[in-house]
């Protein structure tokens, strides 16, 4: 990558750069960011950089706006089965929570996914009521809830069934779920901020997850508890 390409990439990455504040890419004024970056590009002495930089910036802006229209940056419910299928196939990275209103543990899972959705803007987070998607439930062999499935480029990568792989406790940490999703590849951290490591989950819980993954065990959970 040339120095100019690197500089352009650095500029456009600011649309989705991580933030420690409560603001997320969905909350920030896109037009204001675009104007700032546009001014920075126009003030560069290189005509080639100005031309290529503006093309990249406009393309990134359009991509960001499309992501917002599709629901990125938020955790939302999708009720149409065909739309769920379309999103899981179309999105580069997608997390789907199959839930039922009557199950308390589904509500607990919702709480954690709600926290993660704004943090990983480039991954689409959705939830679907199992009674609205009977074909998918049968096709994917979903029998136990809560069930979270991850899709990367239309291919299923992992599923989290119940809480056994999350420490087998209703009080598991959001960081534990985050660690699991990172390892499936469905969420990605900016490597410029260091390795993709989640801090906060207890080492014993992380070790438990590693053990379950290496054994290939399926978690189970009594829906009638």
trRosetta pair geometry for C-beta under 8 A, 3 or more apart (Angstrom, degrees):
i j d omega theta_ij theta_ji phi_ij phi_ji
1 5 4.6 -126 -169 90 88 126
1 6 5.2 109 130 -61 119 86
1 9 7.4 -23 -169 -5 145 144
2 5 4.6 98 53 7 78 102
2 6 6.9 -140 95 -6 42 87
3 6 5.6 -54 -149 36 31 113
3 7 6.4 33 152 -21 64 105
4 7 5.7 -54 -149 35 32 111
4 8 6.4 32 153 -18 66 105
4 46 6.8 -102 -110 104 124 162
4 48 6.9 -11 -156 108 163 106
4 49 5.1 -130 -145 -97 114 97
4 52 7.0 70 148 69 120 142
5 8 5.8 -54 -149 36 32 111
5 9 6.2 33 153 -19 66 107
6 9 5.7 -54 -147 37 30 112
6 10 6.3 34 153 -23 64 106
7 10 5.6 -52 -150 33 31 114
7 11 6.6 32 152 -20 64 104
7 49 7.1 -6 83 -146 132 124
7 53 7.8 -43 109 -95 97 118
8 11 5.8 -55 -153 33 32 111
8 12 6.4 19 158 -9 68 107
8 49 7.2 -158 -63 -154 102 80
8 52 6.2 -68 -87 120 154 101
8 53 4.9 -144 -112 -105 100 75
8 56 5.1 81 173 48 120 160
9 12 6.3 -59 -142 42 29 101
9 13 6.1 36 157 -29 64 109
9 56 7.9 -84 -75 174 47 153
10 13 5.9 -55 -148 28 27 115
10 14 7.5 41 151 -34 56 94
11 14 6.1 -48 -173 7 37 114
11 37 5.3 123 178 -150 106 112
11 40 6.7 -171 -126 92 125 132
11 41 6.8 89 -172 -66 167 100
11 53 6.6 27 57 -153 155 108
11 56 7.9 100 76 98 109 122
11 57 6.9 -45 121 -86 118 103
12 15 6.2 -20 178 -3 57 111
12 37 7.5 98 -85 -169 47 154
12 56 5.4 -98 -55 140 142 106
12 57 5.9 -149 -92 -97 95 57
12 60 4.3 173 -160 -46 116 166
13 16 6.7 -76 -170 53 53 82
13 17 6.0 79 137 -70 81 89
13 190 7.9 108 -178 -130 125 127
14 17 5.1 -20 -133 -19 44 123
14 33 6.8 -169 121 -169 103 116
14 37 6.6 173 64 -81 130 124
15 25 6.8 55 152 -135 70 117
15 30 7.5 31 -142 -133 99 88
15 33 6.3 127 -107 131 64 145
15 60 5.7 180 -5 149 153 119
15 61 7.3 -158 -105 -87 144 56
15 64 5.3 -110 167 -76 138 148
16 25 5.3 -9 -115 -84 67 143
16 64 7.2 -160 -56 -108 100 112
16 121 5.4 -144 -144 67 107 136
16 122 6.6 58 -172 -50 155 100
17 190 7.4 29 -140 -72 60 164
18 119 8.0 22 -133 -163 92 73
18 190 5.8 -131 -22 12 114 132
18 193 6.4 -10 26 -44 145 159
19 23 5.6 -45 120 76 159 87
19 24 7.1 -160 48 -99 124 38
22 27 7.7 5 120 37 73 172
23 27 4.6 -137 -149 84 72 129
23 28 5.7 80 170 -64 121 85
24 27 5.0 92 47 6 66 102
24 28 7.3 -130 94 -14 32 89
24 73 5.3 148 131 -154 128 105
24 118 3.9 -97 -89 -171 156 105
24 119 7.5 -91 -115 -67 115 32
24 121 6.6 157 176 -76 102 111
25 28 5.9 -50 -139 25 33 112
25 64 7.0 -120 172 -155 125 113
25 68 8.0 -134 123 -77 99 103
25 72 7.7 -20 84 124 125 107
25 73 5.5 -124 70 -94 89 129
25 121 4.4 35 29 -110 134 160
26 68 6.1 143 -117 -121 85 103
26 72 7.2 -174 -69 105 110 69
26 73 3.2 150 -38 138 122 151
26 74 6.3 78 -83 -40 175 91
26 118 6.7 -98 24 -126 117 91
26 121 7.1 -178 -31 -122 86 111
27 73 7.9 -168 -19 176 69 134
28 32 7.6 -118 166 59 83 110
28 33 6.2 45 143 -36 121 129
29 32 3.9 52 101 9 116 117
29 33 6.8 159 92 -13 64 82
30 33 5.8 -58 -151 39 35 108
30 34 6.0 37 153 -22 70 108
30 61 6.8 122 171 -145 118 91
30 64 6.5 167 -127 112 132 134
30 65 7.1 119 163 -74 173 89
31 34 5.5 -52 -144 37 32 115
31 35 6.3 35 155 -22 64 104
32 35 5.8 -52 -149 33 29 111
32 36 6.6 29 152 -18 62 105
33 36 5.8 -57 -153 35 33 112
33 37 6.3 24 155 -12 68 109
34 37 6.0 -61 -147 42 29 105
34 38 5.9 34 155 -24 66 110
34 57 6.9 125 -144 166 81 111
34 61 5.5 45 -102 -102 126 134
35 38 5.6 -53 -141 36 28 115
35 39 6.4 30 158 -20 62 104
36 39 6.0 -56 -153 33 27 109
36 40 6.6 26 151 -18 62 107
37 40 5.5 -53 -149 35 35 113
37 41 6.4 34 153 -18 67 104
37 57 5.7 176 121 -132 125 132
38 41 5.9 -56 -150 37 30 109
38 42 6.2 26 156 -17 66 110
38 54 7.0 58 -129 -114 81 89
38 57 6.5 159 -81 136 72 159
39 42 5.8 -57 -142 39 30 109
39 43 6.3 27 159 -19 64 110
40 43 6.1 -61 -150 36 27 109
40 44 7.4 43 149 -40 58 94
41 44 5.9 -40 -165 2 39 116
41 49 7.1 -152 -156 136 81 88
41 50 5.7 126 156 -128 88 60
41 53 4.0 -171 -138 118 127 138
41 54 5.9 160 125 -62 150 74
41 57 6.6 -113 -28 -29 156 147
42 50 6.1 72 -111 -137 41 113
42 54 7.9 58 -67 -71 79 115
44 49 4.9 -79 122 98 147 129
44 50 5.7 -172 64 -66 105 83
44 53 7.1 99 22 3 147 157
46 49 3.7 70 86 9 116 111
46 50 6.6 178 95 -14 62 81
47 50 5.6 -53 -149 34 34 113
47 51 6.4 30 155 -17 66 106
48 51 5.9 -57 -149 38 30 108
48 52 6.1 16 161 -6 67 112
49 52 6.2 -62 -138 47 27 101
49 53 5.4 30 163 -24 66 117
50 53 5.9 -54 -134 38 20 112
50 54 6.4 19 164 -18 59 108
51 54 6.3 -60 -151 33 23 105
51 55 6.7 21 154 -16 60 108
52 55 5.7 -56 -151 36 34 112
52 56 6.3 30 155 -16 67 108
53 56 5.9 -59 -149 39 30 108
53 57 6.1 30 155 -22 66 111
54 57 5.5 -53 -141 37 32 114
54 58 6.2 32 159 -19 66 105
55 58 6.1 -57 -149 36 27 108
55 59 6.4 24 154 -16 63 109
56 59 5.8 -58 -148 38 31 111
56 60 6.2 29 155 -19 66 108
57 60 5.8 -56 -147 37 29 110
57 61 6.3 32 153 -22 63 106
58 61 5.6 -52 -147 34 31 114
58 62 6.5 31 154 -18 64 104
59 62 5.9 -55 -151 36 31 110
59 63 6.4 32 151 -19 65 107
60 63 5.6 -54 -147 37 33 113
60 64 6.2 36 154 -22 66 105
61 64 5.8 -53 -148 34 29 112
61 65 6.5 27 155 -17 63 107
62 65 5.9 -56 -149 37 30 110
62 66 6.5 31 153 -19 64 106
63 66 5.8 -56 -151 35 31 111
63 67 6.5 35 151 -21 65 104
64 67 5.6 -52 -151 32 32 114
64 68 6.6 32 152 -19 64 103
65 68 5.7 -51 -151 33 35 112
65 69 6.6 37 150 -20 64 102
66 69 5.5 -51 -151 34 36 113
66 70 6.5 30 152 -14 66 107
67 70 5.7 -62 -151 41 32 108
67 72 3.9 -21 163 19 96 145
67 73 7.6 92 132 -14 103 99
67 121 7.1 71 143 159 141 92
67 122 7.4 -56 -139 -116 150 49
68 71 7.7 87 -176 -45 30 10
68 72 6.0 -76 -81 55 37 90
68 73 6.5 -8 -111 22 75 128
70 87 7.3 146 -171 -121 109 105
70 91 7.4 158 157 -89 146 108
70 124 6.4 -63 131 -105 112 131
71 74 5.8 -95 -173 63 73 98
71 76 5.0 -102 -153 29 130 133
71 124 6.2 72 84 -146 97 100
71 126 6.8 56 113 -80 150 101
72 121 5.4 70 159 -177 109 68
72 122 7.1 15 -151 -103 136 18
72 123 7.7 135 -133 73 95 28
72 124 5.7 -77 -87 -93 75 73
73 117 6.8 83 165 146 17 89
73 118 5.5 40 -166 -118 64 63
73 121 4.9 11 -77 -125 82 89
74 117 5.8 19 167 139 11 136
74 118 7.0 32 -82 -72 43 80
74 125 7.6 -142 104 64 34 100
75 110 7.5 142 142 -163 140 73
75 113 5.4 128 -129 126 142 93
75 114 4.7 -117 36 -104 151 57
75 116 7.9 80 -70 63 124 71
75 117 4.0 -157 -54 -28 87 156
75 125 4.7 -42 -107 110 78 120
75 126 7.4 171 -159 -99 56 28
75 127 6.9 43 171 -15 92 104
76 125 7.9 116 20 96 60 73
76 126 5.9 -29 72 -119 69 77
76 127 7.5 -155 107 27 27 80
77 126 7.0 115 -121 -170 22 80
77 127 5.1 -41 -102 73 73 90
77 128 7.0 136 -158 -92 73 37
77 129 7.1 33 -163 -26 121 91
78 83 5.4 -140 -175 104 121 116
78 84 5.2 151 107 -76 131 84
78 87 6.9 -131 -83 8 171 150
78 126 4.9 9 -6 -175 112 136
78 127 7.6 159 19 70 72 39
78 128 5.6 -34 68 -88 85 91
79 83 7.9 39 63 48 47 130
79 128 7.6 158 -98 -137 28 76
79 129 7.0 7 -117 27 73 108
79 132 5.2 -105 -160 -157 63 156
80 83 4.0 70 82 8 108 113
80 84 6.9 -176 92 -13 57 81
80 132 7.6 -74 -72 166 14 118
81 84 5.6 -51 -152 32 36 114
81 85 6.6 34 152 -17 66 104
81 132 6.4 -170 -58 142 86 76
81 133 4.5 147 -109 -116 95 74
81 134 7.7 -50 -94 31 147 58
81 135 6.1 88 179 39 147 107
81 136 6.1 -166 -151 -15 101 113
82 85 5.7 -53 -151 37 35 112
82 86 6.3 37 150 -22 66 106
83 86 5.5 -51 -145 36 34 114
83 87 6.2 32 157 -18 66 106
84 87 6.0 -57 -147 37 28 108
84 88 6.3 24 158 -16 64 109
84 96 6.9 85 -161 -130 104 138
84 126 7.2 -161 -119 111 84 144
84 128 5.3 31 -104 -88 143 148
84 133 5.8 -26 43 -104 160 138
84 136 6.4 -49 104 -55 134 162
85 88 6.0 -58 -145 38 28 108
85 89 6.3 17 159 -11 64 113
85 136 6.8 -151 -70 -83 91 117
86 89 6.1 -69 -150 42 26 104
86 90 5.7 9 163 -10 68 121
87 90 5.9 -62 -129 44 26 102
87 91 5.5 17 179 -16 68 117
87 94 6.0 141 142 -128 90 148
87 124 6.3 -122 -180 118 115 155
87 126 6.6 47 116 2 157 153
88 91 6.9 -43 -116 35 17 103
88 94 5.3 -151 -116 91 54 152
88 96 6.3 -25 -88 -37 113 140
88 151 4.7 112 -162 -2 84 172
88 154 6.8 96 134 -127 66 54
89 151 7.9 -69 -69 169 30 147
89 154 4.4 37 -145 -121 54 106
90 154 7.4 72 -30 -76 19 99
91 94 4.1 100 81 -57 134 111
91 123 8.0 86 161 -153 125 48
91 124 4.7 -80 -140 17 158 132
91 151 7.1 90 75 94 99 113
92 122 7.6 -32 72 163 121 95
92 152 7.0 1 164 -158 58 61
92 153 5.7 1 -142 -73 57 67
93 122 6.5 54 47 126 127 82
93 123 4.2 -64 113 -112 116 83
93 124 7.0 152 94 18 62 71
93 150 7.8 -17 -164 -170 77 93
93 151 7.4 159 -152 89 33 62
93 152 5.7 2 -103 -111 70 71
93 185 7.6 -131 -115 130 113 70
93 186 4.9 143 -163 -162 100 60
93 187 6.9 137 163 -76 142 40
93 188 7.5 -137 -72 -7 167 99
94 123 6.9 177 -86 -169 25 75
94 124 4.7 -14 -113 65 78 102
94 125 8.0 172 -159 -78 54 29
94 126 7.3 -15 -168 17 98 103
94 150 7.3 156 85 -158 53 50
94 151 4.4 -9 61 60 99 105
94 152 8.0 -169 26 -72 68 34
94 186 7.1 -81 55 -154 28 113
95 113 6.9 -165 122 -138 133 116
95 123 6.2 45 -9 157 103 117
95 124 7.1 -173 28 92 67 53
95 125 4.8 -9 64 -112 110 70
95 126 7.3 157 85 28 61 57
95 148 6.5 -3 -174 -174 95 103
95 149 7.7 162 -155 83 49 44
95 150 5.6 -18 -104 -105 71 75
95 151 7.8 -165 -73 24 29 73
95 181 6.7 -13 -96 -132 134 128
95 186 5.7 112 -68 147 90 141
95 187 7.6 -2 -45 -47 128 99
96 126 5.6 -11 -111 72 71 89
96 127 7.3 138 -165 -107 55 31
96 128 6.2 -3 -171 4 104 111
96 148 7.1 162 84 -155 45 55
96 149 5.1 -14 63 60 98 90
96 150 7.9 -180 22 -82 72 29
96 151 7.0 33 -3 -5 109 111
97 106 7.5 131 162 -155 115 85
97 109 5.8 164 -143 130 134 124
97 110 6.9 162 122 -85 164 65
97 113 5.8 -106 -40 -34 141 167
97 125 7.9 24 -10 -175 104 83
97 126 7.4 -157 27 104 76 44
97 127 4.1 -26 68 -111 103 86
97 128 7.3 162 81 22 53 62
97 146 6.4 -17 -164 -172 97 114
97 147 7.5 147 -157 83 50 48
97 148 5.0 -21 -100 -102 72 83
98 127 7.7 177 -74 -160 17 67
98 128 5.8 -24 -106 69 61 91
98 130 5.4 67 180 -79 97 91
98 133 7.5 -106 -122 64 101 130
98 136 8.0 -159 -101 115 125 115
98 137 6.8 135 -155 -99 142 89
98 142 5.4 -32 103 -159 167 159
98 145 6.5 -114 109 -110 88 98
98 146 7.2 154 76 -164 63 62
98 147 4.5 -9 55 68 111 100
98 148 7.5 -163 20 -80 71 32
98 149 7.0 39 -13 -2 107 104
99 103 7.0 -145 -167 57 76 114
99 106 3.8 119 -148 -162 102 128
99 109 7.1 -162 -94 70 115 124
99 110 6.9 33 -96 -59 161 104
99 127 5.5 -1 7 -174 124 114
99 128 7.3 146 25 72 77 40
99 129 6.4 -50 76 -104 78 50
99 130 6.9 -155 72 -24 26 89
99 145 6.3 117 -130 -161 39 126
99 146 5.8 -6 -102 -121 79 94
100 103 4.8 74 71 2 96 109
100 106 5.8 179 48 -30 55 161
100 129 7.0 89 -107 -153 44 73
100 130 5.6 -33 -71 21 88 116
100 131 7.5 85 -116 -20 88 95
100 145 5.5 92 7 106 104 174
101 106 7.6 -96 -89 83 14 143
101 129 7.0 4 -35 -127 90 113
103 106 4.3 83 85 -4 103 108
103 107 7.4 -176 101 -7 60 80
103 145 5.4 154 27 109 173 121
103 146 6.8 176 113 -56 136 77
103 223 6.7 -62 -101 -149 123 83
104 107 5.6 -54 -162 32 43 113
104 108 6.7 44 144 -21 71 101
104 170 7.9 -7 123 -130 112 132
105 108 5.2 -44 -148 32 44 116
105 109 6.5 47 152 -19 67 99
105 145 7.3 149 81 127 107 76
105 146 5.4 -137 120 -11 95 103
105 162 7.2 -3 150 -140 157 58
105 163 6.5 -119 -154 -34 128 114
105 170 6.8 -112 -106 -112 86 93
105 221 7.1 -81 62 164 172 149
106 109 5.7 -50 -149 36 34 112
106 110 6.5 44 148 -26 63 102
106 145 5.8 -9 -70 158 110 114
106 146 4.6 147 -97 -81 65 106
107 110 5.4 -47 -150 29 34 119
107 111 6.8 42 151 -26 62 99
108 111 5.7 -49 -158 24 34 116
108 112 7.1 25 151 -11 63 103
108 146 7.8 -139 63 -10 85 144
108 163 8.0 -9 98 -79 138 129
108 170 5.8 -116 -107 -159 164 83
109 112 6.0 -60 -156 38 37 106
109 113 6.2 29 154 -13 71 110
109 146 4.3 -159 -10 136 155 174
109 148 6.5 -161 -169 -52 134 118
109 177 8.0 145 -139 -111 73 150
110 113 5.9 -63 -144 43 29 106
110 114 6.0 38 156 -29 66 107
110 127 6.5 1 -107 -77 93 159
111 114 5.8 -53 -151 29 25 116
111 115 7.1 23 151 -17 58 103
112 115 5.8 -54 -158 31 36 111
112 116 6.6 24 151 -14 67 110
112 172 7.9 -11 -76 93 151 95
112 174 4.6 179 -140 -111 91 81
112 177 5.0 87 154 27 142 158
113 116 5.6 -60 -144 40 38 108
113 117 6.2 52 158 -39 70 99
113 125 5.6 170 177 -172 103 131
113 127 7.2 128 93 -61 154 109
113 148 7.5 -176 -75 -115 129 132
113 177 7.6 -96 -67 145 65 150
114 117 6.3 -39 -145 13 27 116
115 118 7.7 -72 -177 33 30 94
115 119 7.2 16 145 -11 64 121
115 174 5.1 -39 78 -136 146 152
116 119 5.4 -71 -155 41 44 115
116 120 6.0 -3 166 13 83 109
116 125 6.7 141 92 -84 93 154
116 174 6.7 -175 -53 -175 96 109
116 177 7.1 -110 -45 106 145 114
116 178 6.0 -178 -107 -91 123 92
116 181 7.3 90 -175 35 156 161
116 187 7.3 -78 175 -86 118 159
117 120 7.0 -81 -143 52 21 80
117 123 7.9 -124 -131 89 54 90
117 125 3.9 -112 -102 42 101 145
118 121 7.1 6 -167 -75 39 78
120 123 4.4 1 131 30 115 113
120 125 7.7 100 72 -39 103 114
120 187 4.3 -53 -132 -139 160 112
120 188 7.5 120 -144 40 112 49
122 188 7.1 -36 75 47 129 101
123 186 5.9 88 -135 153 134 77
123 187 5.0 -67 -23 -95 157 74
123 188 7.8 146 -47 13 113 74
128 132 6.2 -126 -179 71 87 113
128 133 5.1 21 154 -9 133 139
128 136 7.5 6 115 77 155 150
129 132 4.6 75 72 2 92 111
129 133 7.5 141 78 4 51 90
130 133 6.4 -82 -147 53 35 86
130 134 7.7 75 161 -85 68 52
130 137 5.3 73 -159 -86 93 138
130 142 6.9 -143 -123 109 118 135
130 145 7.0 -98 -37 -77 142 135
131 134 7.1 8 -156 -61 36 89
133 136 4.1 -22 160 37 111 120
133 137 5.9 126 104 -28 82 89
134 137 5.6 -54 -145 34 32 114
134 138 6.4 26 160 -13 66 106
135 138 6.1 -61 -153 40 29 105
135 139 5.9 26 154 -19 67 113
136 139 5.5 -56 -136 41 30 111
136 140 5.8 11 169 -3 68 113
136 142 7.7 20 125 7 76 128
137 140 6.5 -65 -139 47 19 96
137 142 4.7 -86 -148 54 70 112
138 141 7.5 26 -178 -72 30 38
140 149 6.8 -57 -168 -77 148 160
140 156 7.6 150 -131 -90 107 154
142 145 7.6 52 168 -70 106 79
142 147 5.0 -163 -143 59 109 168
144 147 6.4 118 85 -64 63 106
144 161 5.0 69 82 -175 115 113
144 162 5.8 -33 144 -41 125 98
144 219 7.9 -150 105 103 148 77
144 220 6.2 -132 -105 -142 166 56
144 221 5.5 123 -180 49 122 85
144 223 6.7 -150 -138 -52 65 104
145 162 7.9 92 111 -72 20 61
145 221 7.7 -101 77 82 36 122
145 223 6.3 63 44 -107 89 111
146 160 7.8 2 109 106 93 91
146 161 7.7 -175 94 -147 50 39
146 162 6.9 134 50 -88 63 27
147 159 6.1 -8 -171 -175 92 110
147 160 7.2 159 -155 80 43 54
147 161 5.2 0 -109 -107 82 73
148 159 6.7 160 82 -158 49 57
148 160 4.3 -1 54 51 103 103
149 156 6.0 -42 -177 -137 113 105
149 158 7.4 173 -150 90 50 48
149 159 4.7 -17 -101 -104 75 89
149 160 8.0 -155 -69 23 35 65
150 156 7.2 110 78 -157 52 57
150 157 4.8 -52 98 58 103 102
150 158 4.8 16 38 52 117 86
150 159 7.4 -157 14 -77 73 43
150 181 6.5 159 -89 -135 140 78
150 184 4.5 87 73 131 160 148
150 185 7.7 136 144 64 136 66
150 186 3.8 -112 -161 -49 121 149
151 154 6.3 2 176 -126 114 12
151 155 6.5 151 -155 69 73 30
151 156 5.7 -41 -97 -92 76 48
151 157 6.7 160 -110 1 21 89
151 186 7.1 76 50 -114 34 117
152 155 5.9 -31 68 62 69 86
152 157 5.0 44 5 -42 107 133
152 184 7.6 -173 -32 143 120 86
152 185 5.4 -1 -75 105 154 111
152 186 5.8 -128 -65 -92 94 68
156 159 7.2 -2 -179 -49 116 97
157 184 4.6 122 118 -179 120 98
157 185 6.0 -118 -165 51 163 103
157 186 6.2 -175 53 -53 139 99
158 180 7.5 -165 137 164 150 91
158 183 7.8 77 -60 97 164 84
158 184 3.8 -101 10 -113 137 129
158 186 7.4 -117 37 -19 108 121
160 165 5.7 -127 -137 67 84 128
160 166 6.9 56 -167 -43 126 109
160 177 7.5 54 -147 -134 174 87
160 180 6.2 72 -84 140 130 148
160 219 7.6 10 -169 33 55 137
161 164 7.6 -3 88 31 74 104
161 165 7.6 77 46 7 60 117
161 218 6.5 8 49 -175 139 84
161 219 4.9 175 80 69 85 94
161 220 7.2 4 121 -86 118 33
161 221 7.0 -166 146 9 79 109
162 165 7.8 111 81 13 77 80
162 219 4.6 -141 61 131 109 115
162 220 6.1 38 -2 128 154 11
162 221 3.0 160 -111 -25 128 130
163 166 4.8 -75 -160 55 68 108
163 167 7.0 -43 161 63 95 64
163 168 5.7 126 111 -117 89 28
163 169 6.5 -131 144 45 134 27
163 170 6.8 -106 -66 -79 175 44
163 172 6.1 -172 -161 -12 112 135
163 219 7.2 -161 62 171 24 148
163 221 6.7 87 17 -89 73 139
164 168 4.8 24 -123 -84 50 91
164 212 7.2 149 129 -119 95 151
164 217 7.8 -96 127 120 134 117
164 219 3.1 179 46 -134 120 113
164 220 6.8 37 -26 31 145 46
164 221 6.9 -151 -28 -57 97 95
165 180 6.6 97 135 -116 111 142
165 208 8.0 172 -151 125 41 95
165 209 5.8 73 -177 -121 78 81
165 212 5.1 -153 -113 103 85 158
165 213 7.9 84 -143 -56 118 76
165 219 5.0 -112 -20 -41 88 136
166 169 7.6 -118 108 45 83 66
166 172 4.3 33 145 -149 105 173
166 176 5.2 112 -158 124 80 124
166 177 6.0 6 -122 -74 125 76
166 180 6.9 -68 -91 -27 84 148
166 205 7.6 7 176 -170 43 116
166 209 7.5 34 -95 -85 34 110
167 172 4.5 154 43 -103 122 105
167 173 7.9 67 -4 14 152 75
167 176 5.9 -40 -20 -161 117 165
167 202 7.8 79 -106 48 136 112
167 205 4.4 -27 -84 -128 112 110
167 208 6.2 108 -99 70 55 150
168 208 7.9 -108 1 165 99 149
168 219 7.9 -161 -86 -140 86 119
169 172 5.3 136 73 -52 86 77
172 176 4.9 -90 176 57 106 145
172 177 6.9 105 123 -39 121 91
172 205 7.2 140 -138 -146 94 144
173 176 4.7 109 63 -8 82 97
173 177 7.7 -151 100 4 54 80
173 200 6.0 -164 158 134 145 100
173 201 5.1 -172 69 -101 131 74
173 202 7.4 136 0 -7 135 81
173 205 7.4 140 26 73 106 169
174 177 5.8 -56 -159 40 42 109
174 178 6.1 47 144 -24 71 108
174 200 7.8 -14 70 116 77 142
175 178 5.1 -52 -143 38 35 119
175 179 6.2 44 154 -26 66 100
175 198 5.0 164 -167 156 89 117
175 199 7.0 -68 -150 96 143 29
175 200 3.4 176 -57 84 165 114
175 201 4.1 -154 108 -43 105 85
176 179 5.7 -47 -150 29 30 113
176 180 6.8 30 150 -17 60 104
176 201 4.2 127 -74 -119 69 130
176 202 7.9 -11 -76 28 112 72
176 205 5.2 -60 -112 142 125 138
176 206 7.4 -139 -122 -71 80 66
176 209 7.3 172 -167 -47 91 138
177 180 5.6 -55 -153 35 35 113
177 181 6.4 30 152 -16 68 106
178 181 5.9 -57 -148 39 31 108
178 182 6.3 36 153 -23 65 105
178 187 7.2 -68 -155 71 72 152
178 198 4.8 151 105 -123 111 151
178 201 7.7 -165 52 -35 94 122
179 182 5.7 -52 -149 32 29 115
179 183 6.6 25 154 -16 62 107
179 198 4.3 -128 -76 46 81 137
179 201 5.5 -74 -16 15 139 152
179 206 6.1 -83 159 -110 164 96
179 209 6.9 135 108 60 119 167
180 183 6.0 -61 -154 36 30 109
180 184 6.8 26 151 -17 64 105
180 209 6.1 -126 -86 -151 94 144
181 184 5.7 -55 -151 34 37 109
181 186 5.4 -77 -171 64 87 105
181 187 4.8 42 131 14 113 114
182 185 7.8 45 174 -69 34 25
182 187 5.7 -59 -84 75 59 95
182 188 7.5 117 -134 -97 75 34
182 189 7.0 3 -124 -18 121 101
182 196 5.4 174 -170 160 126 115
182 198 6.2 -174 -5 -31 149 115
183 209 8.0 152 21 142 157 127
183 213 7.5 -71 138 -94 147 160
185 188 7.3 13 -163 -69 54 93
188 196 6.8 -68 -153 -107 56 135
189 193 6.6 -101 162 65 104 111
189 194 7.9 -34 131 76 133 68
189 195 8.0 63 78 137 134 31
189 196 4.4 161 34 -115 115 79
189 197 8.0 -67 29 25 162 39
190 193 4.8 67 86 7 97 107
191 194 7.4 -128 -165 76 44 15
191 195 7.3 13 -136 -105 77 32
191 196 7.1 -46 -91 -46 75 86
194 197 7.1 -56 127 28 108 101
198 201 6.3 40 112 6 110 110
201 205 5.2 -105 172 79 102 125
201 206 5.5 118 109 -54 117 96
202 205 4.6 88 65 5 88 104
202 206 7.1 -161 92 -5 46 85
203 206 5.6 -57 -147 39 36 111
203 207 6.1 37 155 -21 69 106
204 207 5.6 -53 -147 37 31 113
204 208 6.4 38 150 -25 63 103
205 208 5.4 -48 -149 30 34 116
205 209 6.6 35 152 -18 64 101
206 209 5.8 -52 -152 33 34 111
206 210 6.5 36 150 -19 65 103
207 210 5.6 -51 -149 35 35 113
207 211 6.4 37 152 -21 65 105
208 211 5.8 -56 -153 35 30 113
208 212 6.5 27 153 -17 65 106
209 212 5.8 -56 -148 37 33 109
209 213 6.3 32 155 -19 66 106
210 213 5.8 -57 -149 36 30 110
210 214 6.3 25 157 -16 66 109
211 214 6.0 -59 -146 38 29 107
211 215 6.2 17 158 -11 65 112
212 215 5.9 -63 -144 43 29 105
212 217 5.1 -85 -152 51 79 109
212 219 7.4 14 -163 -60 144 95
213 216 7.5 29 180 -70 32 42
221 225 7.7 -74 173 -6 77 130
222 225 4.5 102 91 -46 106 97
